[in-house]
Amino acid sequence: MWPNPLKDYQYMQRVRKHKPSSLLPRVASAACTYLTKAKWIASPYRIYTPWALADAARVALTHGTEFNRTDATDDDLKAILAAYDALDDPYLHDRDLRNFMLRKAGEQLTWQVSDFQMMARTIALLTQTTSDRPLQCLIPGWDTDVFGFSLRDYIGTAQLVWASAIQCSGFFDPAFFDTHDGELAAQHVARDTALKIIDAHFAGDAAAFREKDKVVAGRSMRADPQLRRYTYNPLRGRPLLNGYGTGYLCPVPQLVPAKVSPLGIYFSGLTHFKGKGYLDRQFTIELGYIFEQYVGRHLQLIRSATVVPEIIYTANKSEARGVDWIVVFDNLVLLVEVKSAIPTEPVRLGTLDAAEEITKKINKAYTKIDETASLIARQHPAFRGIPTDRPTLGMVVTLEPYHVGNSRDFRGLLPDTQTRISLVDAAEIEAIVTINDAPIGSLLLERDADAERSTWALTDALKGHEHDRNPVLDAAWAATPWASANRQSQ
């Protein structure tokens, strides 16, 4: 349908043919129709993907106009998505495979996550996990300080909007609270509370969207105009829109759970504490402390393994620390270092700064694992309880995924280590500890021994295995408003 490759300005011209007021509801309806991965893969030409729909909405909001434009049809939306699919990419000119994979992972894999896991993880991490170190930001009442409301109400509002948008072709109408179901819902998140949260944190108008997108463009478009679609989409910060029909329009409902994911909370907290002296950086430090304990809670779910917390020892007359967790299996010692790292914009765009950003974020974790492995092998007095008669592997756990983190190109950016180390994320830890049909230590050793599979994401090694429910996530989900509502209705 389009010449390939297509320039970004040609694609934007195609979007601008139509009034945003007619195109955006069609985007929302399509996003609801092709809500899951299985459905968008089965969509016409496989082009009805959430990332393409979100970008069509972005361009319509940023560059569209209601004057002298036509109403969009379903065929027009199909043509726009086909144009997106044909867009040019720097890879066609520079053949830099590593940066191409970073871009595609940031564009596509971020949408292929469990909404349940994201929202439950936020509750489990920030309300049901305690730090082993003193806190100054993430203390009782921090959520009301940041959001103006409790985290429970904040996530409960997101759940309500998300469910409504899916059921109502992308719309959430406050008149819902006037219905019988709405009166029941208000018993768990009050109408006024929900609407105040939506207006303060979730909704915005086209003018505000355009201003935010200008800031994004000014920050990241200098690298290459063809990278525009990989940059931050302001719909991630404000997934609802005012001014497009009754109530609120949600062009891509999948962005609502993302808003209340740990990543969404990370940026909300960062914005709130920014410029407040030491608290500016303290928030992210404390999130890291809590995430360390969150990972430990999951490691302790592993059957037939001993989990040893961080060992403090003396080195050169100073206090030093080993890895955050050591998991001792009968056939393996696993050294786990936890980092609350997230891929920054250069990583998501695959620009020349990507390598520096990657190494800055997680270099020390690889070094720490190798240092701890050496202390164990040398039988340092503080580590004499750790066996030396079995293989040792390392695992760096990040809060958000570095999707191609185990590939040879990516690994080449990190320090050379004597210990073989895998890069995994929170979702993979939540999954592996619930496997019930294979010894986890053996599974990790088999993966490591396979030259190809060891360069893949850990998720691939988990396919085909049976899992128990994750009690940490289940307990978190049970604490949300709608879980308690369902229990009362049974």
C-alpha positions as a printed NumPy array, in Angstrom:
array([[  0.   ,   0.   ,   0.   ],
       [  2.962,   2.312,   0.607],
       [  6.49 ,   2.653,  -0.746],
       [  8.929,   1.089,   1.662],
       [ 10.663,   2.778,   3.377],
       [  8.315,   5.683,   4.021],
       [  9.526,   8.962,   5.499],
       [  8.033,  10.098,   8.77 ],
       [  6.686,  13.353,   7.322],
       [  4.775,  11.358,   4.651],
       [  3.2  ,   9.215,   7.348],
       [  2.242,  12.295,   9.371],
       [  0.666,  13.872,   6.293],
       [ -1.538,  10.791,   5.956],
       [ -2.682,  11.115,   9.56 ],
       [ -3.322,  14.858,   9.164],
       [ -5.853,  14.303,   6.385],
       [ -8.487,  13.628,   9.043],
       [-10.106,  15.447,  11.918],
       [ -8.701,  14.218,  15.231],
       [-12.277,  14.156,  16.574],
       [-13.141,  11.434,  14.038],
       [ -9.825,   9.551,  13.972],
       [ -9.172,   9.236,  17.713],
       [-12.406,   7.335,  18.545],
       [-11.62 ,   4.918,  15.695],
       [ -8.148,   4.391,  17.139],
       [ -9.699,   3.676,  20.547],
       [-12.251,   1.264,  19.099],
       [ -9.527,  -0.626,  17.222],
       [ -7.342,  -0.758,  20.328],
       [-10.222,  -2.41 ,  22.203],
       [-10.988,  -4.814,  19.339],
       [ -7.342,  -5.896,  19.071],
       [ -6.594,  -5.712,  22.775],
       [ -4.325,  -8.736,  23.235],
       [ -1.235,  -9.997,  21.467],
       [ -3.137, -12.93 ,  19.971],
       [ -5.735, -10.544,  18.543],
       [ -3.349,  -8.014,  17.02 ],
       [ -1.295, -10.829,  15.469],
       [ -4.549, -12.047,  13.877],
       [ -5.523,  -8.532,  12.749],
       [ -5.508,  -7.564,   9.031],
       [ -1.884,  -7.513,   7.866],
       [ -0.861,  -7.647,  11.55 ],
       [ -0.79 ,  -3.859,  11.617],
       [ -3.334,  -3.178,  14.399],
       [ -0.681,  -3.151,  17.08 ],
       [ -0.984,  -0.985,  20.212],
       [  2.272,   0.86 ,  19.479],
       [  1.087,   1.821,  15.988],
       [ -2.343,   2.876,  17.281],
       [ -0.748,   4.922,  20.064],
       [  1.482,   6.714,  17.573],
       [ -1.422,   7.459,  15.222],
       [ -3.214,   9.052,  18.181],
       [ -0.071,  10.976,  19.071],
       [  0.345,  12.435,  15.589],
       [ -3.347,  13.321,  15.381],
       [ -3.133,  15.172,  18.691],
       [  0.147,  16.927,  17.946],
       [ -0.243,  17.786,  14.262],
       [ -3.916,  17.305,  13.478],
       [ -6.543,  19.982,  12.974],
       [-10.31 ,  20.087,  12.701],
       [-10.284,  22.657,   9.87 ],
       [-10.591,  21.612,   6.228],
       [-10.114,  17.956,   7.096],
       [-12.266,  14.907,   6.394],
       [-13.815,  12.41 ,   8.757],
       [-11.796,   9.211,   9.037],
       [-13.204,   5.83 ,   8.024],
       [-12.05 ,   2.371,   9.087],
       [-10.226,   2.091,   5.754],
       [ -8.43 ,   5.361,   6.492],
       [ -7.215,   3.988,   9.804],
       [ -6.015,   0.842,   8.046],
       [ -4.066,   2.98 ,   5.554],
       [ -2.502,   4.985,   8.387],
       [ -1.387,   1.838,  10.204],
       [  0.017,   0.451,   6.973],
       [  1.976,   3.683,   6.542],
       [  3.355,   3.294,  10.054],
       [  4.388,  -0.26 ,   9.211],
       [  6.336,   1.03 ,   6.195],
       [  8.28 ,   3.728,   8.088],
       [ 11.979,   4.204,   7.51 ],
       [ 14.517,   3.263,  10.185],
       [ 18.194,   4.244,  10.572],
       [ 19.087,   0.538,  10.367],
       [ 18.381,   0.602,   6.632],
       [ 21.31 ,   2.992,   6.321],
       [ 23.747,   2.274,   9.169],
       [ 23.148,  -1.509,   9.609],
       [ 23.711,  -1.207,  13.35 ],
       [ 21.876,  -4.32 ,  14.517],
       [ 22.342,  -3.73 ,  18.241],
       [ 20.757,  -0.293,  18.197],
       [ 17.991,  -1.529,  15.885],
       [ 17.127,  -4.284,  18.369],
       [ 17.146,  -1.792,  21.264],
       [ 14.671,   0.39 ,  19.384],
       [ 12.365,  -2.46 ,  18.424],
       [ 12.405,  -3.891,  21.93 ],
       [ 11.493,  -0.498,  23.381],
       [  8.789,  -0.011,  20.763],
       [  7.126,  -3.426,  20.895],
       [  8.055,  -5.584,  23.888],
       [  6.914,  -3.008,  26.425],
       [  3.356,  -3.764,  25.307],
       [  3.702,  -7.52 ,  25.771],
       [  3.466,  -7.602,  29.546],
       [  0.812,  -8.771,  31.977],
       [ -1.511,  -6.   ,  33.174],
       [ -2.249,  -8.073,  36.279],
       [  1.461,  -8.399,  37.064],
       [  2.15 ,  -4.697,  36.565],
       [ -0.595,  -3.491,  38.877],
       [ -0.129,  -6.226,  41.485],
       [  3.634,  -5.586,  41.511],
       [  3.059,  -1.943,  42.38 ],
       [  0.938,  -2.862,  45.406],
       [  3.258,  -5.685,  46.504],
       [  6.382,  -3.568,  46.097],
       [  5.219,  -0.299,  47.615],
       [  2.684,  -1.291,  50.268],
       [  3.569,  -4.871,  51.262],
       [  7.379,  -4.909,  51.174],
       [  9.501,  -3.293,  53.865],
       [ 13.036,  -1.955,  53.549],
       [ 15.873,  -3.166,  55.759],
       [ 17.295,   0.381,  55.757],
       [ 15.951,   3.691,  57.113],
       [ 13.728,   5.63 ,  54.697],
       [ 13.063,   9.354,  54.33 ],
       [ 10.847,   9.524,  51.214],
       [  8.937,   6.245,  51.113],
       [  7.536,   6.576,  54.609],
       [  3.884,   6.163,  55.648],
       [  1.816,   8.754,  53.801],
       [  4.245,   9.151,  50.881],
       [  1.52 ,   8.164,  48.414],
       [ -0.843,  10.872,  49.647],
       [  2.064,  13.302,  49.445],
       [  2.824,  12.36 ,  45.824],
       [ -0.69 ,  11.801,  44.437],
       [ -2.966,  13.569,  46.889],
       [ -4.658,  10.192,  47.486],
       [ -3.775,   6.73 ,  48.727],
       [ -2.04 ,   4.342,  46.353],
       [ -5.004,   1.979,  46.794],
       [ -7.438,   4.614,  45.491],
       [ -4.998,   5.628,  42.757],
       [ -4.73 ,   2.08 ,  41.412],
       [ -8.407,   1.38 ,  42.016],
       [ -9.295,   4.38 ,  39.837],
       [ -6.976,   3.095,  37.113],
       [ -8.628,  -0.324,  37.251],
       [-12.084,   1.241,  36.94 ],
       [-11.116,   3.426,  33.968],
       [ -9.261,   0.559,  32.281],
       [-12.21 ,  -1.839,  32.537],
       [-14.68 ,   0.808,  31.362],
       [-12.54 ,   1.838,  28.401],
       [-12.249,  -1.767,  27.23 ],
       [-15.996,  -2.336,  27.524],
       [-17.027,   1.042,  26.031],
       [-14.794,   1.336,  22.95 ],
       [-12.294,   3.54 ,  24.724],
       [-14.621,   5.808,  26.697],
       [-15.122,   6.382,  30.402],
       [-18.273,   8.352,  31.219],
       [-18.584,   9.716,  34.798],
       [-22.321,   9.087,  34.452],
       [-21.346,   5.483,  35.193],
       [-21.531,   6.402,  38.88 ],
       [-25.253,   7.136,  38.455],
       [-25.94 ,   3.516,  37.488],
       [-26.487,   0.586,  39.842],
       [-23.004,  -0.771,  39.123],
       [-21.565,   2.695,  39.627],
       [-23.216,   3.003,  43.046],
       [-21.6  ,  -0.304,  44.027],
       [-18.238,   0.838,  42.67 ],
       [-18.438,   4.066,  44.674],
       [-18.463,   1.995,  47.861],
       [-14.858,   1.042,  47.086],
       [-13.547,   4.183,  45.378],
       [-15.761,   7.211,  45.954],
       [-17.02 ,   9.065,  42.886],
       [-15.421,  12.38 ,  43.882],
       [-12.124,  10.657,  44.68 ],
       [-12.032,   8.824,  41.353],
       [-12.847,  11.922,  39.304],
       [-10.304,  14.06 ,  41.164],
       [ -7.618,  11.419,  40.576],
       [ -8.505,  11.209,  36.879],
       [ -8.347,  14.968,  36.395],
       [ -5.158,  15.373,  38.425],
       [ -3.167,  12.444,  37.026],
       [ -4.756,  10.658,  34.069],
       [ -6.558,  13.14 ,  31.818],
       [ -5.465,  16.086,  29.701],
       [ -6.516,  18.04 ,  26.636],
       [ -4.982,  18.36 ,  23.182],
       [ -3.263,  21.674,  23.971],
       [ -1.443,  20.228,  26.987],
       [ -0.525,  17.158,  24.946],
       [  1.042,  19.297,  22.213],
       [  3.105,  21.238,  24.731],
       [  4.426,  18.027,  26.274],
       [  5.237,  16.569,  22.859],
       [  7.218,  19.7  ,  21.968],
       [  9.366,  19.155,  25.045],
       [  9.964,  15.536,  24.013],
       [ 10.861,  16.573,  20.472],
       [ 13.266,  19.219,  21.686],
       [ 15.009,  16.695,  23.92 ],
       [ 15.335,  13.709,  21.634],
       [ 14.754,  14.59 ,  17.996],
       [ 18.242,  15.923,  17.337],
       [ 19.559,  12.407,  16.776],
       [ 17.447,  11.502,  13.722],
       [ 13.917,  12.612,  12.711],
       [ 13.101,   9.008,  11.839],
       [ 13.418,   8.137,  15.541],
       [ 10.339,  10.195,  16.447],
       [  8.05 ,   7.206,  16.817],
       [ 10.425,   5.6  ,  19.324],
       [ 10.424,   8.612,  21.635],
       [  8.251,   9.034,  24.707],
       [  4.552,   9.262,  23.857],
       [  2.807,  11.737,  26.217],
       [ -0.191,   9.386,  26.313],
       [  1.888,   7.328,  28.74 ],
       [  1.728,  10.178,  31.223],
       [ -1.902,  11.165,  30.487],
       [ -3.709,   8.229,  28.84 ],
       [ -7.143,   9.923,  28.931],
       [ -8.311,  12.875,  26.849],
       [-10.87 ,  15.596,  27.441],
       [-12.879,  17.11 ,  24.617],
       [-13.594,  14.062,  22.463],
       [-17.142,  13.115,  23.311],
       [-18.921,  12.524,  26.583],
       [-16.58 ,  11.961,  29.488],
       [-13.036,  10.85 ,  28.759],
       [-11.551,   9.138,  25.706],
       [ -8.792,   6.573,  26.189],
       [ -7.183,   6.052,  22.738],
       [ -5.186,   3.009,  23.876],
       [ -6.536,   1.352,  27.069],
       [ -3.315,  -0.671,  27.58 ],
       [ -1.644,   2.579,  28.666],
       [ -3.795,   2.861,  31.799],
       [ -2.21 ,  -0.098,  33.668],
       [  1.198,   1.162,  32.527],
       [  0.487,   4.491,  34.244],
       [  0.205,   2.74 ,  37.626],
       [  3.005,   0.232,  37.036],
       [  6.208,   0.581,  39.104],
       [  7.684,   2.476,  36.147],
       [  4.781,   4.919,  36.168],
       [  5.102,   5.381,  39.931],
       [  8.865,   5.835,  39.516],
       [  8.364,   8.84 ,  37.255],
       [  5.561,  10.272,  39.395],
       [  7.789,  10.131,  42.466],
       [ 10.77 ,  11.475,  40.58 ],
       [  8.709,  14.462,  39.405],
       [  7.27 ,  15.105,  42.861],
       [ 10.585,  15.069,  44.735],
       [ 12.592,  16.829,  42.022],
       [ 14.252,  19.994,  43.252],
       [ 13.696,  19.129,  46.922],
       [ 17.373,  18.908,  47.827],
       [ 18.634,  15.484,  48.813],
       [ 15.122,  14.053,  48.421],
       [ 15.483,  14.436,  44.638],
       [ 17.777,  11.426,  44.375],
       [ 16.709,   9.834,  47.655],
       [ 13.396,   8.633,  46.236],
       [ 15.064,   6.43 ,  43.608],
       [ 17.631,   5.166,  46.132],
       [ 14.883,   4.099,  48.52 ],
       [ 12.898,   2.474,  45.737],
       [ 16.041,   0.419,  45.121],
       [ 16.206,  -0.617,  48.793],
       [ 12.611,  -1.819,  48.71 ],
       [ 13.075,  -3.576,  45.37 ],
       [ 15.998,  -5.537,  46.848],
       [ 13.682,  -6.883,  49.542],
       [ 10.927,  -7.521,  47.005],
       [ 13.261,  -9.761,  45.011],
       [ 14.278, -11.476,  48.238],
       [ 10.637, -12.218,  49.079],
       [ 10.359, -14.036,  45.762],
       [ 13.611, -15.949,  46.066],
       [ 12.418, -17.255,  49.405],
       [  9.489, -18.928,  47.617],
       [ 11.885, -21.363,  45.917],
       [ 11.534, -24.877,  47.25 ],
       [ 14.646, -26.801,  48.337],
       [ 16.953, -23.789,  48.349],
       [ 18.604, -21.72 ,  51.054],
       [ 18.478, -17.951,  50.586],
       [ 21.272, -15.944,  52.227],
       [ 20.873, -12.157,  52.496],
       [ 23.629,  -9.645,  51.786],
       [ 26.827, -10.453,  53.678],
       [ 28.746,  -7.532,  55.172],
       [ 32.493,  -8.059,  55.491],
       [ 35.706,  -6.14 ,  56.061],
       [ 37.993,  -5.241,  53.146],
       [ 41.041,  -2.994,  53.568],
       [ 39.812,  -2.084,  57.063],
       [ 36.525,  -0.786,  55.63 ],
       [ 33.02 ,  -2.211,  55.548],
       [ 32.098,  -3.866,  52.255],
       [ 29.043,  -5.719,  51.   ],
       [ 28.575,  -8.811,  48.905],
       [ 25.707,  -9.367,  46.481],
       [ 22.178,  -8.702,  47.688],
       [ 21.162, -12.374,  47.784],
       [ 22.841, -15.775,  47.534],
       [ 20.607, -18.723,  46.639],
       [ 22.131, -22.096,  47.462],
       [ 20.681, -25.052,  45.518],
       [ 21.949, -28.604,  45.878],
       [ 23.648, -28.286,  42.468],
       [ 24.237, -24.533,  42.096],
       [ 25.135, -21.324,  43.882],
       [ 23.27 , -18.363,  42.398],
       [ 24.548, -14.851,  43.156],
       [ 21.817, -12.236,  42.776],
       [ 22.433,  -8.482,  42.569],
       [ 19.377,  -6.211,  42.394],
       [ 19.235,  -2.864,  40.588],
       [ 16.197,  -0.601,  40.325],
       [ 17.476,   0.371,  36.872],
       [ 15.248,   1.317,  33.952],
       [ 16.23 ,   1.742,  30.284],
       [ 16.676,   5.456,  29.61 ],
       [ 15.743,   7.253,  26.398],
       [ 19.114,   6.726,  24.612],
       [ 18.681,   2.971,  25.207],
       [ 15.098,   2.978,  23.906],
       [ 16.134,   4.994,  20.842],
       [ 19.291,   3.003,  20.164],
       [ 21.355,   6.17 ,  19.724],
       [ 25.112,   6.613,  20.026],
       [ 24.666,   7.32 ,  23.733],
       [ 22.998,   3.934,  24.353],
       [ 26.205,   2.058,  25.203],
       [ 27.231,   4.63 ,  27.795],
       [ 23.763,   4.627,  29.384],
       [ 23.69 ,   0.84 ,  29.612],
       [ 27.083,   0.543,  31.245],
       [ 26.413,   3.415,  33.647],
       [ 23.246,   1.758,  34.923],
       [ 24.349,  -1.824,  35.517],
       [ 28.163,  -2.106,  35.288],
       [ 28.642,  -2.24 ,  39.049],
       [ 26.194,  -5.103,  39.415],
       [ 28.313,  -7.356,  37.184],
       [ 31.478,  -6.389,  39.015],
       [ 29.855,  -7.019,  42.4  ],
       [ 28.818, -10.546,  41.384],
       [ 32.348, -11.386,  40.231],
       [ 33.873,  -9.991,  43.422],
       [ 31.5  , -12.052,  45.576],
       [ 32.197, -15.206,  43.557],
       [ 35.924, -14.647,  44.149],
       [ 35.399, -14.203,  47.898],
       [ 33.444, -17.465,  48.036],
       [ 36.062, -19.338,  46.007],
       [ 38.868, -18.   ,  48.251],
       [ 36.86 , -18.982,  51.334],
       [ 36.872, -15.511,  52.834],
       [ 35.858, -15.932,  56.497],
       [ 32.569, -14.068,  56.002],
       [ 31.583, -16.411,  53.143],
       [ 32.698, -19.776,  54.531],
       [ 29.106, -20.905,  54.887],
       [ 28.64 , -20.797,  51.108],
       [ 29.56 , -24.091,  49.408],
       [ 32.35 , -24.237,  46.832],
       [ 31.671, -27.739,  45.5  ],
       [ 29.141, -26.734,  42.81 ],
       [ 28.891, -24.318,  39.882],
       [ 28.319, -20.604,  40.467],
       [ 26.123, -18.423,  38.265],
       [ 25.183, -14.768,  38.541],
       [ 21.909, -12.935,  38.003],
       [ 21.355,  -9.166,  37.786],
       [ 17.7  ,  -8.299,  38.428],
       [ 16.365,  -4.954,  37.176],
       [ 13.02 ,  -3.352,  37.959],
       [ 12.238,  -2.864,  34.268],
       [ 13.416,  -5.172,  31.461],
       [ 16.432,  -4.646,  29.248],
       [ 14.836,  -6.847,  26.616],
       [ 17.953,  -7.864,  24.664],
       [ 20.189,  -7.754,  27.718],
       [ 21.64 , -11.243,  27.318],
       [ 22.488, -10.939,  23.633],
       [ 26.142, -11.038,  22.659],
       [ 26.072,  -7.463,  21.349],
       [ 24.577,  -6.152,  24.578],
       [ 26.819,  -8.27 ,  26.81 ],
       [ 29.838,  -6.893,  24.996],
       [ 29.088,  -3.48 ,  26.499],
       [ 29.454,  -4.797,  30.058],
       [ 32.522,  -5.807,  32.086],
       [ 34.216,  -9.115,  31.369],
       [ 33.532, -11.453,  34.272],
       [ 34.726, -14.866,  35.328],
       [ 31.182, -15.665,  36.449],
       [ 28.517, -16.291,  33.847],
       [ 25.778, -13.729,  34.474],
       [ 22.232, -13.29 ,  33.167],
       [ 20.25 , -10.06 ,  33.095],
       [ 16.619, -10.569,  34.143],
       [ 13.729,  -8.363,  35.256],
       [ 11.118,  -8.389,  37.996],
       [  8.501, -10.217,  35.911],
       [ 10.937, -13.045,  35.154],
       [ 11.777, -13.456,  38.839],
       [  8.063, -13.512,  39.667],
       [  7.616, -16.306,  37.125],
       [ 10.63 , -18.543,  37.708],
       [ 10.076, -18.96 ,  41.455],
       [  6.637, -20.509,  40.833],
       [  7.797, -23.319,  38.519],
       [  6.629, -26.62 ,  39.988],
       [  7.567, -29.254,  37.395],
       [ 11.37 , -28.899,  37.282],
       [ 14.18 , -28.072,  39.739],
       [ 14.98 , -24.383,  39.252],
       [ 18.706, -24.891,  39.797],
       [ 18.829, -27.524,  37.056],
       [ 16.781, -25.329,  34.724],
       [ 19.252, -22.47 ,  35.148],
       [ 22.251, -24.744,  34.587],
       [ 20.718, -26.241,  31.444],
       [ 20.012, -22.792,  30.058],
       [ 23.539, -21.62 ,  30.811],
       [ 25.056, -24.671,  29.102],
       [ 23.205, -23.906,  25.866],
       [ 25.309, -21.444,  23.852],
       [ 22.255, -20.032,  22.073],
       [ 19.539, -20.114,  24.741],
       [ 21.822, -18.453,  27.276],
       [ 21.746, -15.307,  25.113],
       [ 17.944, -15.166,  25.152],
       [ 15.682, -13.65 ,  27.777],
       [ 15.074, -15.886,  30.784],
       [ 11.39 , -15.932,  29.806],
       [ 12.221, -18.238,  26.911],
       [ 13.652, -20.839,  29.29 ],
       [ 10.397, -20.826,  31.267],
       [  8.124, -21.676,  28.352],
       [  6.414, -25.037,  28.572],
       [  6.735, -25.32 ,  32.342],
       [  3.915, -25.518,  34.863],
       [  3.585, -22.822,  37.496],
       [  1.904, -22.362,  40.846],
       [  0.119, -19.111,  41.585],
       [  2.445, -16.379,  42.82 ],
       [  1.35 , -15.741,  46.427],
       [  3.078, -12.343,  46.583],
       [  1.179, -11.023,  43.562],
       [ -2.072, -12.682,  44.607],
       [ -1.914, -11.051,  48.038],
       [ -1.274,  -7.69 ,  46.407],
       [ -4.167,  -8.044,  43.968],
       [ -6.462,  -9.067,  46.811],
       [ -5.745,  -5.688,  48.435],
       [ -7.077,  -3.694,  45.468],
       [-10.605,  -2.209,  45.707],
       [-12.2  ,  -4.369,  43.017],
       [-10.832,  -7.614,  44.412],
       [-12.533,  -6.823,  47.714],
       [-15.664,  -5.803,  45.821],
       [-15.759,  -9.162,  44.043],
       [-15.326, -11.023,  47.33 ],
       [-18.274,  -9.189,  48.871],
       [-20.477,  -9.929,  45.88 ],
       [-19.839, -13.685,  46.017]])
